[in-house]
Amino acid sequence: MKALVVDDDLALADVVSFTLRRAGYEVIVAHDGQMALDRWQSEQPDFIVLDLNLPKLSGLEVCQRIRAEADTPILILSVRDDDDDVVNGLKAGADDYIVKRSARASWWPASTRSCAELASAVPSRTSSVPVR
């Protein structure tokens, strides 16, 4: 499976990418909203890990544009922890929302493991039997 990791925090994108690669995923990285859309169109990833605070296009805008065209599973990974942010992310089309716990590196292992665990659930959620 192929994952698109979108975050303007290069260190965090590296940690999430590393964790997903160790779990067996091919990883593509983008560091701004426009690059995310370009990579999504050209690479057709199986799922997306998406930050909201991005240059060029916001993560919400990226989520909405992708959701308008496809059912690619989207996991938002963001420092925004307000209930309204979570609700807006889910309304924009995200399948799940993980809050980055703090600026300290101690939260990274748990959050990135959560990304890998949620990614492994993607095939069962998205491959459904057609209704006749």
C-alpha positions as CSV (number, residue, x, y, z in Angstrom):
1,M,0.0,0.0,0.0
2,K,1.1,3.5,-0.7
3,A,0.7,6.4,1.8
4,L,0.9,10.2,1.2
5,V,2.2,12.0,4.3
6,V,1.5,15.8,4.2
7,D,3.1,18.0,6.8
8,D,5.1,21.2,6.6
9,D,7.0,20.1,9.8
10,L,9.9,18.2,8.1
11,A,10.9,16.4,11.2
12,L,7.4,15.1,11.9
13,A,6.9,14.1,8.3
14,D,10.1,12.1,8.5
15,V,9.0,10.3,11.7
16,V,5.6,9.5,10.4
17,S,7.1,8.3,7.1
18,F,9.7,6.2,8.9
19,T,7.0,4.5,11.0
20,L,4.8,3.8,8.0
21,R,7.8,2.4,6.0
22,R,8.7,0.1,8.9
23,A,5.1,-1.1,8.8
24,G,5.6,-2.0,5.1
25,Y,4.1,1.0,3.3
26,E,5.5,2.9,0.4
27,V,5.5,6.6,1.4
28,I,5.3,9.8,-0.6
29,V,5.8,13.1,1.2
30,A,4.4,16.6,0.5
31,H,5.2,19.7,2.5
32,D,2.4,22.1,1.3
33,G,-1.2,21.9,0.2
34,Q,-0.6,22.3,-3.5
35,M,2.2,19.7,-3.5
36,A,-0.2,17.4,-1.7
37,L,-2.8,17.7,-4.4
38,D,-0.2,17.2,-7.1
39,R,1.2,14.1,-5.4
40,W,-2.2,12.7,-4.8
41,Q,-3.2,13.0,-8.5
42,S,0.1,11.7,-9.8
43,E,0.8,8.9,-7.2
44,Q,-2.8,7.8,-6.4
45,P,-2.0,6.8,-2.8
46,D,-4.1,4.3,-0.8
47,F,-4.5,6.7,2.1
48,I,-3.3,10.1,3.3
49,V,-2.0,11.4,6.6
50,L,-2.7,15.2,6.5
51,D,-1.8,18.1,8.6
52,L,-4.2,21.1,8.7
53,N,-1.7,23.9,9.0
54,L,-0.1,24.0,5.6
55,P,1.3,26.7,3.3
56,K,-0.3,27.4,-0.1
57,L,-3.5,25.5,0.6
58,S,-4.9,24.6,4.0
59,G,-5.3,20.9,5.0
60,L,-9.0,21.4,5.1
61,E,-9.0,22.7,1.5
62,V,-6.9,19.7,0.5
63,C,-9.2,17.3,2.2
64,Q,-12.3,18.8,0.6
65,R,-10.8,18.8,-2.9
66,I,-9.7,15.2,-2.6
67,R,-13.0,14.1,-1.1
68,A,-14.9,15.8,-4.0
69,E,-13.1,13.5,-6.4
70,A,-12.3,10.3,-4.5
71,D,-12.9,8.1,-1.5
72,T,-9.2,8.0,-0.6
73,P,-9.1,7.5,3.2
74,I,-7.8,10.6,5.0
75,L,-6.4,10.8,8.5
76,I,-5.8,14.3,9.9
77,L,-2.9,14.6,12.2
78,S,-2.9,18.1,13.6
79,V,-2.0,20.3,16.6
80,R,-5.5,21.8,16.4
81,D,-7.3,20.2,19.3
82,D,-10.4,22.4,19.6
83,D,-13.7,20.5,19.2
84,D,-14.6,22.7,16.3
85,D,-11.4,21.9,14.5
86,V,-12.1,18.2,14.8
87,V,-15.7,18.5,13.7
88,N,-14.6,20.7,10.7
89,G,-12.0,18.2,9.7
90,L,-14.5,15.3,9.8
91,K,-17.1,17.5,7.9
92,A,-14.4,18.2,5.3
93,G,-14.2,14.5,4.6
94,A,-11.5,13.1,6.9
95,D,-12.0,9.6,8.1
96,D,-10.3,10.1,11.4
97,Y,-8.6,12.9,13.4
98,I,-5.5,12.5,15.7
99,V,-4.4,15.4,17.8
100,K,-0.7,16.0,18.1
101,R,-0.4,16.0,21.9
102,S,2.4,18.6,22.3
103,A,5.4,20.2,20.7
104,R,7.7,17.7,22.6
105,A,8.9,14.7,20.7
106,S,7.5,12.3,23.4
107,W,4.1,12.1,21.7
108,W,5.5,11.1,18.3
109,P,5.9,7.4,18.8
110,A,2.3,6.9,20.0
111,S,0.8,9.1,17.3
112,T,2.8,7.6,14.5
113,R,1.9,4.1,15.7
114,S,-1.7,5.2,15.6
115,C,-1.2,6.3,12.0
116,A,0.2,2.9,11.1
117,E,-2.6,1.0,12.9
118,L,-5.3,3.1,11.3
119,A,-3.6,2.6,7.9
120,S,-3.8,-1.1,8.3
121,A,-7.5,-0.8,8.8
122,V,-8.0,1.0,5.5
123,P,-8.5,-1.9,3.2
124,S,-11.3,-3.4,5.3
125,R,-13.1,-0.1,5.5
126,T,-12.7,0.9,1.8
127,S,-13.1,-2.4,0.0
128,S,-16.8,-3.2,0.2
129,V,-18.9,-5.6,-1.7
130,P,-21.1,-3.8,-4.2
131,V,-24.8,-3.8,-3.4
132,R,-27.0,-5.3,-6.0
